[in-house]
Amino acid sequence: MASYTADALVIGAGPGGYHAAIRLGQLGKKVVCFDRDEVGGVCLNWGCIPTKALLHVAEISRQIEHAGALGLKVPKAEVDREGVAAFADKVVKANVGGVTQLFKANNVEFAYGDASFKSKNIVTLKKNDGTTDEYTAPAVVIATGSAPIDVGAWPHDGDAIINSDDAVRLKRIPANLLIVGGGVIGLEFATVYTRLGSKVLVVEALPQLLTGTDLEISKTLGRILKKQGVEIALNTKVEAIEKTGPQSVNATINGELTNKKPETRAFDQVLVAVGRKPITDTLNLAAAGLQTNDKGFLDVDAQRRTGVEGIYAIGDVTGAPMLAHKAMKEGVVAAEVIAGDRASAFDPVAIPNCVYTDPEVATIGLSEEEAKAAGYDVRVGKMSLMASGRARTMNETDGLIKLVGDGKTDLLLGMHIVAPQAESLIGEGVIALEMGATIEDIGLSIHPHPTLTESIMDAAEYMHGKAIHIINAKPAKQPAAV
């Protein structure tokens, strides 16, 4: 067994882990980063990057399908499954290679294997060849991420019953696909597989898609997806799944879709997308004096410190929201704190969330429902893409931009978008919330024309009854003077 020392150890090379490792290297620390798989973790290899590559293919397919409306005669797109999979794989390898180069440039050592604690400052690495090494450091960052939740009653086999990791590999395109779960993962894959030729049914047990998202935004996206051919069943549960062949299953569904009576349907494949769970079971946390909370996550403070001195945790293992960009920021904070920066802390006003359906959904801050529940004097400003000149030039008029503000202070409380390029448009909301912008600030700012971003300005002006491109709502009648 070989023994090594370092200034810091990072367990996990996903978005949070590689950000922590690179920042530590930039700050002159000797750092070693471990992962059982490739650099980049779930995000680069099975999550964010490959799914977005597939979604881009899906978007191009839809644009080809509707090219006739633009005066273009284009043959129907023929899907080459292996070619699409190869494109996604190429994108993944390019991103993984990029992070590997950044590790080298910043003197970050990377080691493959399963890392676990021997004590609070000693990590044992079981390498892929079966041998074991030991690493000692005064600081350790846990960045092991999360994995898809498997439902025990429906044994995952990677073919007839799959999870998100399987779905991104695109082994085959099922004729009929059942997706269990109407959250981010379920809806993104519904978009991909519908565009690739599958007939998709999304079953969600709760009364809305994207639970926790602004209700109007959720309903808008649901309406659009249904127009695209995705069948959606809310308030409906999958009670049983029975594998009937190598590539066939029967699913028993009960709820609004079936008039609250059990109904069995046949599918070629079932994607179970009911959430993700933190990966901590292989870390031997007890040896470091650590334990998870009752939800399975590690509790941390604003500096990402755990309850054990010298041990930090970032990303999905610390709880919701399970987002790559949250983990990235946490990784930088942990690294700076380890290097002695007492001012560095994780304290965002809001964290953006993006759903890469087609069109996309992007949100930040409070929804209308959350703002009302919090006791704000809620004001809402909306702009339909039907009224956007730029959206018309793109033939993309199905969407909505919605601002939620405080009627007393005029402060922006939330921004919610269903539109093409929503993931980029939401950047304006991120800056506005972080800087404490008012709705008036947004409305007075001159936005370029014609663009989709000017619809954010229009929505702000609408809230104040000053919109030009849409008819303003009539102001509420004031009570008569006494």
C-alpha positions as CSV (number, residue, x, y, z in Angstrom):
1,M,0.0,0.0,0.0
2,A,1.4,3.4,-1.0
3,S,0.9,6.4,1.1
4,Y,0.7,10.0,0.0
5,T,0.1,13.5,1.5
6,A,-1.6,16.5,0.1
7,D,-3.1,19.9,1.3
8,A,-6.6,18.8,0.3
9,L,-8.5,15.8,-1.1
10,V,-11.6,16.0,-3.2
11,I,-13.8,12.9,-3.4
12,G,-15.8,13.2,-6.6
13,A,-14.9,14.8,-9.9
14,G,-18.3,16.0,-11.0
15,P,-19.1,19.8,-11.4
16,G,-18.7,20.6,-7.7
17,G,-15.6,18.4,-7.3
18,Y,-13.7,19.6,-10.3
19,H,-14.5,23.2,-9.4
20,A,-13.2,22.7,-5.9
21,A,-10.0,20.9,-7.1
22,I,-9.2,23.5,-9.8
23,R,-9.8,26.4,-7.5
24,L,-7.5,24.8,-4.8
25,G,-4.9,24.3,-7.5
26,Q,-5.2,28.0,-8.5
27,L,-4.7,28.9,-4.9
28,G,-1.4,27.0,-4.7
29,K,-2.7,24.0,-2.8
30,K,-1.5,20.4,-3.5
31,V,-4.8,18.7,-4.3
32,V,-5.8,15.2,-5.3
33,C,-9.2,14.5,-6.8
34,F,-10.7,11.0,-6.8
35,D,-13.5,9.4,-8.8
36,R,-14.5,5.9,-9.7
37,D,-15.5,7.0,-13.2
38,E,-14.5,9.6,-15.7
39,V,-13.7,13.2,-14.8
40,G,-16.8,15.3,-15.0
41,G,-19.1,13.0,-13.0
42,V,-22.7,12.5,-13.8
43,C,-23.1,16.0,-15.4
44,L,-20.6,15.6,-18.1
45,N,-20.9,11.9,-18.7
46,W,-24.6,11.0,-18.2
47,G,-26.5,14.1,-17.3
48,C,-26.3,17.8,-18.3
49,I,-24.0,17.5,-21.3
50,P,-25.2,14.4,-23.2
51,T,-28.9,15.1,-22.5
52,K,-28.5,18.6,-23.9
53,A,-26.8,17.2,-27.0
54,L,-29.8,14.9,-27.5
55,L,-32.2,17.7,-26.9
56,H,-30.4,19.8,-29.5
57,V,-30.9,17.0,-32.0
58,A,-34.6,16.9,-30.9
59,E,-34.9,20.6,-31.4
60,I,-33.4,20.5,-34.9
61,S,-35.8,17.6,-35.8
62,R,-38.8,19.8,-34.7
63,Q,-37.5,22.7,-36.8
64,I,-37.2,20.5,-39.8
65,E,-40.7,19.2,-39.2
66,H,-42.0,22.8,-39.3
67,A,-39.8,24.1,-42.0
68,G,-42.7,24.2,-44.5
69,A,-44.2,27.1,-42.5
70,L,-41.1,29.2,-43.4
71,G,-41.3,28.4,-47.1
72,L,-38.6,25.7,-47.0
73,K,-39.2,22.3,-48.5
74,V,-37.2,19.9,-46.4
75,P,-37.6,16.1,-46.3
76,K,-38.7,14.5,-43.0
77,A,-35.7,13.9,-40.8
78,E,-34.6,10.3,-40.7
79,V,-33.2,9.3,-37.3
80,D,-29.9,7.5,-37.3
81,R,-29.9,6.2,-33.7
82,E,-26.2,5.2,-33.8
83,G,-25.3,8.5,-35.4
84,V,-27.2,10.5,-32.8
85,A,-25.6,8.5,-30.0
86,A,-22.2,9.1,-31.6
87,F,-22.7,12.8,-31.7
88,A,-23.7,12.9,-28.0
89,D,-20.6,10.7,-27.2
90,K,-18.4,13.1,-29.1
91,V,-19.7,16.1,-27.1
92,V,-19.1,14.2,-23.8
93,K,-15.5,13.2,-24.7
94,A,-14.7,16.8,-25.7
95,N,-15.9,18.2,-22.4
96,V,-14.2,15.5,-20.3
97,G,-11.0,16.1,-22.2
98,G,-11.4,19.8,-21.4
99,V,-11.6,19.2,-17.7
100,T,-8.7,16.8,-17.8
101,Q,-6.5,19.5,-19.4
102,L,-7.7,22.0,-16.8
103,F,-6.6,19.6,-14.1
104,K,-3.1,19.4,-15.6
105,A,-2.9,23.2,-16.1
106,N,-3.7,23.8,-12.4
107,N,-1.6,21.0,-11.0
108,V,-4.5,18.9,-9.9
109,E,-3.7,15.2,-9.5
110,F,-6.5,12.8,-10.5
111,A,-6.8,9.2,-9.3
112,Y,-9.4,6.6,-10.4
113,G,-11.0,4.4,-7.7
114,D,-13.4,4.2,-4.8
115,A,-12.5,6.6,-2.0
116,S,-13.6,6.1,1.6
117,F,-12.6,7.5,5.0
118,K,-10.1,5.6,7.3
119,S,-10.2,8.6,9.7
120,K,-11.3,12.2,9.4
121,N,-8.1,13.1,7.5
122,I,-7.1,9.8,5.9
123,V,-8.8,8.6,2.7
124,T,-8.3,5.1,1.4
125,L,-8.5,4.7,-2.4
126,K,-9.3,1.3,-3.7
127,K,-8.0,1.4,-7.3
128,N,-9.5,-0.3,-10.3
129,D,-6.6,-2.9,-10.3
130,G,-7.6,-4.0,-6.9
131,T,-4.7,-2.4,-5.0
132,T,-5.2,0.2,-2.3
133,D,-3.5,3.6,-1.6
134,E,-3.8,6.0,1.4
135,Y,-3.9,9.7,1.2
136,T,-3.6,12.1,4.2
137,A,-4.6,15.7,4.2
138,P,-5.9,18.3,6.7
139,A,-8.9,19.1,4.4
140,V,-11.3,16.8,2.6
141,V,-14.1,17.8,0.3
142,I,-17.0,15.3,-0.2
143,A,-18.5,15.8,-3.7
144,T,-19.9,12.4,-4.6
145,G,-23.1,13.6,-6.1
146,S,-26.3,11.6,-6.6
147,A,-27.7,8.6,-8.4
148,P,-31.2,7.8,-9.9
149,I,-33.7,6.4,-7.4
150,D,-34.7,2.9,-8.3
151,V,-38.1,1.5,-7.3
152,G,-37.6,-1.9,-5.6
153,A,-40.9,-3.3,-6.9
154,W,-39.8,-2.5,-10.5
155,P,-36.3,-4.1,-10.9
156,H,-34.1,-2.0,-13.1
157,D,-32.6,-4.1,-16.0
158,G,-31.3,-1.3,-18.2
159,D,-33.4,-2.4,-21.2
160,A,-37.1,-2.8,-20.6
161,I,-37.0,-0.8,-17.3
162,I,-34.5,1.9,-17.5
163,N,-33.3,5.0,-15.5
164,S,-31.9,8.3,-16.8
165,D,-28.3,6.9,-17.1
166,D,-29.7,4.2,-19.5
167,A,-31.9,6.6,-21.4
168,V,-29.0,8.9,-22.3
169,R,-27.1,6.0,-23.9
170,L,-29.8,5.7,-26.5
171,K,-29.5,1.9,-26.9
172,R,-32.8,1.8,-28.8
173,I,-35.8,4.0,-29.6
174,P,-38.9,2.3,-28.2
175,A,-42.2,2.6,-30.2
176,N,-44.1,3.2,-26.9
177,L,-42.4,4.7,-23.9
178,L,-43.8,5.2,-20.4
179,I,-42.1,7.8,-18.3
180,V,-42.8,7.6,-14.6
181,G,-42.3,11.1,-13.2
182,G,-43.2,14.5,-14.6
183,G,-40.2,16.4,-13.2
184,V,-37.2,17.8,-15.0
185,I,-35.6,14.5,-16.0
186,G,-38.9,12.9,-17.1
187,L,-39.9,15.9,-19.3
188,E,-36.5,16.3,-20.9
189,F,-36.5,12.7,-22.0
190,A,-40.1,13.0,-23.1
191,T,-39.0,15.7,-25.5
192,V,-36.0,13.7,-26.8
193,Y,-37.8,10.4,-27.4
194,T,-40.9,12.1,-28.9
195,R,-38.7,13.8,-31.4
196,L,-36.9,10.6,-32.2
197,G,-40.2,8.8,-33.0
198,S,-41.5,7.3,-29.7
199,K,-45.0,7.6,-28.6
200,V,-44.6,8.9,-25.0
201,L,-46.8,8.9,-22.0
202,V,-45.7,10.8,-18.9
203,V,-47.4,9.8,-15.6
204,E,-47.1,12.1,-12.7
205,A,-48.7,11.3,-9.3
206,L,-49.0,15.0,-8.3
207,P,-51.4,17.6,-9.7
208,Q,-48.8,19.5,-11.7
209,L,-45.7,19.0,-13.8
210,L,-42.4,20.3,-12.4
211,T,-43.7,20.4,-8.8
212,G,-42.7,23.6,-7.1
213,T,-42.5,25.6,-10.4
214,D,-44.9,28.6,-10.9
215,L,-48.2,26.9,-11.7
216,E,-49.0,29.1,-14.7
217,I,-45.6,28.3,-16.2
218,S,-46.1,24.6,-15.5
219,K,-49.5,24.6,-17.2
220,T,-48.1,26.5,-20.2
221,L,-45.4,23.9,-20.7
222,G,-47.8,21.1,-20.3
223,R,-50.1,22.5,-23.0
224,I,-47.2,22.9,-25.4
225,L,-45.9,19.4,-24.8
226,K,-49.4,18.0,-25.4
227,K,-49.5,19.9,-28.7
228,Q,-46.2,18.2,-29.6
229,G,-47.7,14.8,-29.1
230,V,-46.6,14.0,-25.5
231,E,-49.4,12.4,-23.6
232,I,-49.5,13.7,-20.0
233,A,-51.4,12.2,-17.1
234,L,-51.5,14.2,-13.8
235,N,-52.9,12.9,-10.5
236,T,-52.2,9.4,-11.8
237,K,-50.0,6.7,-10.4
238,V,-48.2,3.7,-11.8
239,E,-49.3,0.9,-9.5
240,A,-47.4,-2.0,-11.0
241,I,-45.0,-2.8,-13.8
242,E,-44.6,-6.3,-15.1
243,K,-41.9,-7.3,-17.6
244,T,-43.5,-9.4,-20.2
245,G,-40.5,-9.9,-22.5
246,P,-36.9,-8.8,-23.2
247,Q,-38.2,-5.5,-24.5
248,S,-41.8,-5.3,-23.4
249,V,-43.7,-4.5,-20.2
250,N,-47.3,-4.1,-18.9
251,A,-47.9,-1.2,-16.6
252,T,-51.0,-0.8,-14.4
253,I,-52.0,2.9,-14.2
254,N,-54.7,4.4,-12.0
255,G,-55.9,8.0,-11.7
256,E,-57.3,10.8,-13.7
257,L,-56.1,9.3,-16.9
258,T,-58.1,6.1,-16.3
259,N,-61.1,7.7,-14.5
260,K,-59.7,6.4,-11.2
261,K,-59.9,2.8,-12.2
262,P,-56.8,0.5,-12.7
263,E,-56.0,0.1,-16.3
264,T,-53.2,-2.0,-17.8
265,R,-51.3,-0.8,-20.9
266,A,-48.4,-2.3,-22.9
267,F,-45.1,-0.5,-23.5
268,D,-41.8,-1.3,-25.1
269,Q,-39.9,0.4,-22.4
270,V,-40.4,2.2,-19.0
271,L,-38.2,5.1,-17.9
272,V,-38.3,5.6,-14.1
273,A,-37.6,9.2,-13.3
274,V,-38.8,9.7,-9.8
275,G,-35.8,11.6,-8.5
276,R,-32.2,11.1,-7.3
277,K,-30.6,10.1,-4.0
278,P,-27.2,11.3,-2.5
279,I,-24.3,8.9,-2.8
280,T,-22.8,8.5,0.6
281,D,-23.1,4.8,1.3
282,T,-19.6,3.9,0.1
283,L,-17.7,6.6,2.0
284,N,-17.5,5.0,5.5
285,L,-18.6,8.3,7.0
286,A,-18.6,6.8,10.5
287,A,-14.8,6.5,10.4
288,A,-14.6,10.2,9.9
289,G,-17.2,10.9,12.7
290,L,-19.9,11.9,10.2
291,Q,-23.5,10.9,9.7
292,T,-26.2,12.0,7.3
293,N,-29.4,13.7,8.4
294,D,-32.8,12.0,8.4
295,K,-33.2,12.7,4.6
296,G,-29.8,11.1,3.8
297,F,-27.9,14.4,3.2
298,L,-24.9,15.9,4.8
299,D,-25.6,19.1,6.8
300,V,-23.2,22.0,6.1
301,D,-22.8,25.7,7.0
302,A,-22.4,28.7,4.6
303,Q,-18.7,27.8,4.2
304,R,-19.7,24.2,3.3
305,R,-18.2,22.8,6.5
306,T,-19.7,19.7,8.0
307,G,-19.8,19.0,11.7
308,V,-16.3,17.5,11.6
309,E,-13.4,19.9,11.4
310,G,-11.5,19.8,8.1
311,I,-14.3,18.0,6.2
312,Y,-16.5,19.9,3.7
313,A,-19.4,18.8,1.6
314,I,-20.8,20.3,-1.6
315,G,-23.3,19.5,-4.4
316,D,-26.1,16.9,-4.4
317,V,-24.9,15.3,-1.1
318,T,-25.9,18.5,0.7
319,G,-29.5,18.5,-0.5
320,A,-31.8,20.4,-2.9
321,P,-31.6,21.9,-5.3
322,M,-29.6,19.2,-7.0
323,L,-28.1,21.4,-9.7
324,A,-24.7,21.4,-11.3
325,H,-24.3,25.2,-11.1
326,K,-25.1,25.1,-7.4
327,A,-22.4,22.5,-6.9
328,M,-19.9,24.5,-8.9
329,K,-20.3,27.6,-6.7
330,E,-20.2,25.5,-3.6
331,G,-16.9,23.9,-4.8
332,V,-15.3,27.3,-5.3
333,V,-16.5,28.5,-1.9
334,A,-15.1,25.3,-0.1
335,A,-11.8,25.7,-1.9
336,E,-11.4,29.3,-0.9
337,V,-12.4,28.6,2.7
338,I,-9.8,25.8,2.8
339,A,-7.2,28.3,1.5
340,G,-8.0,30.7,4.3
341,D,-10.5,33.1,2.8
342,R,-12.8,33.9,5.8
343,A,-15.2,36.0,3.7
344,S,-16.1,33.3,1.1
345,A,-19.6,31.9,1.7
346,F,-22.4,30.3,-0.2
347,D,-25.3,32.7,0.2
348,P,-27.1,33.2,-3.1
349,V,-30.3,35.3,-3.2
350,A,-31.7,32.7,-5.6
351,I,-30.5,29.8,-7.7
352,P,-31.8,29.5,-11.3
353,N,-33.4,26.3,-12.5
354,C,-33.6,25.3,-16.2
355,V,-35.6,22.6,-17.9
356,Y,-34.3,21.8,-21.4
357,T,-37.6,20.8,-23.0
358,D,-38.5,22.4,-26.3
359,P,-39.3,25.2,-25.6
360,E,-37.2,25.5,-22.5
361,V,-38.3,26.5,-19.0
362,A,-36.2,28.7,-16.8
363,T,-37.1,30.1,-13.4
364,I,-35.5,32.0,-10.6
365,G,-36.8,33.4,-7.3
366,L,-40.3,33.0,-6.0
367,S,-43.3,31.7,-7.9
368,E,-46.6,33.6,-7.8
369,E,-47.9,31.0,-5.3
370,E,-44.8,31.1,-3.1
371,A,-44.8,34.9,-3.0
372,K,-48.5,35.0,-1.9
373,A,-47.8,32.3,0.7
374,A,-44.9,34.4,2.0
375,G,-47.3,37.4,2.5
376,Y,-46.1,39.7,-0.2
377,D,-48.4,42.2,-2.0
378,V,-48.0,40.3,-5.2
379,R,-48.0,42.0,-8.6
380,V,-47.5,40.0,-11.8
381,G,-46.3,41.2,-15.2
382,K,-46.6,38.9,-18.2
383,M,-45.7,38.9,-21.9
384,S,-46.9,36.2,-24.3
385,L,-44.5,35.3,-27.1
386,M,-47.5,35.8,-29.4
387,A,-46.9,39.5,-29.0
388,S,-43.1,39.3,-29.6
389,G,-41.9,40.4,-33.0
390,R,-38.7,38.4,-32.7
391,A,-40.7,35.3,-31.7
392,R,-42.8,35.7,-34.8
393,T,-39.7,35.9,-37.0
394,M,-38.6,32.6,-35.5
395,N,-42.0,31.0,-35.8
396,E,-41.8,30.3,-32.1
397,T,-44.8,32.1,-30.6
398,D,-45.9,29.5,-28.0
399,G,-44.5,30.7,-24.7
400,L,-44.6,33.1,-21.8
401,I,-42.4,35.4,-19.8
402,K,-43.7,36.2,-16.3
403,L,-42.4,38.5,-13.6
404,V,-43.4,38.4,-10.0
405,G,-43.0,41.6,-8.0
406,D,-43.7,43.1,-4.6
407,G,-46.4,45.8,-4.9
408,K,-45.1,47.6,-1.8
409,T,-41.4,47.9,-2.7
410,D,-41.6,47.2,-6.5
411,L,-38.7,44.7,-6.0
412,L,-38.4,41.8,-8.4
413,L,-39.3,38.5,-6.5
414,G,-39.1,36.0,-9.3
415,M,-38.8,35.5,-13.1
416,H,-40.3,32.6,-14.9
417,I,-39.9,31.8,-18.6
418,V,-41.2,29.3,-21.1
419,A,-39.5,30.2,-24.4
420,P,-36.7,29.3,-26.8
421,Q,-33.4,30.1,-25.3
422,A,-35.0,30.5,-21.8
423,E,-31.8,29.1,-20.2
424,S,-30.0,32.2,-21.5
425,L,-32.8,34.7,-21.0
426,I,-33.0,33.9,-17.3
427,G,-29.5,35.4,-16.8
428,E,-31.2,38.8,-16.7
429,G,-33.3,37.6,-13.8
430,V,-30.3,36.2,-12.0
431,I,-28.5,39.6,-12.1
432,A,-31.6,41.5,-11.3
433,L,-32.4,39.5,-8.2
434,E,-28.8,39.5,-7.0
435,M,-28.6,43.3,-7.4
436,G,-32.0,44.0,-5.8
437,A,-33.5,45.4,-9.0
438,T,-37.0,46.8,-9.0
439,I,-39.6,46.1,-11.7
440,E,-39.2,49.8,-12.7
441,D,-35.5,49.3,-13.2
442,I,-36.1,46.4,-15.7
443,G,-38.8,48.4,-17.5
444,L,-36.7,51.5,-17.8
445,S,-33.7,49.6,-19.2
446,I,-33.5,49.9,-22.9
447,H,-33.4,46.3,-24.4
448,P,-32.4,45.6,-28.0
449,H,-35.1,45.2,-30.6
450,P,-36.1,42.8,-32.0
451,T,-35.0,40.2,-29.4
452,L,-36.6,37.8,-27.0
453,T,-35.0,39.7,-24.1
454,E,-37.1,42.8,-24.8
455,S,-40.1,40.7,-23.8
456,I,-38.7,40.8,-20.2
457,M,-38.9,44.6,-20.4
458,D,-42.4,44.4,-21.9
459,A,-43.5,42.2,-18.9
460,A,-42.1,44.7,-16.5
461,E,-43.9,47.6,-18.2
462,Y,-47.1,45.5,-18.3
463,M,-46.9,45.2,-14.5
464,H,-47.0,49.0,-14.3
465,G,-49.6,49.5,-17.0
466,K,-47.1,50.9,-19.5
467,A,-46.6,48.1,-22.0
468,I,-46.5,49.1,-25.6
469,H,-46.6,45.7,-27.4
470,I,-49.5,44.3,-25.5
471,I,-52.8,45.6,-24.2
472,N,-52.4,46.6,-20.6
473,A,-54.7,45.2,-18.0
474,K,-57.2,47.6,-16.6
475,P,-56.1,48.9,-13.2
476,A,-58.2,47.7,-10.3
477,K,-60.9,50.1,-9.2
478,Q,-59.9,52.1,-6.1
479,P,-62.3,52.2,-3.2
480,A,-64.5,55.3,-3.0
481,A,-63.4,58.0,-0.7
482,V,-65.3,58.3,2.6
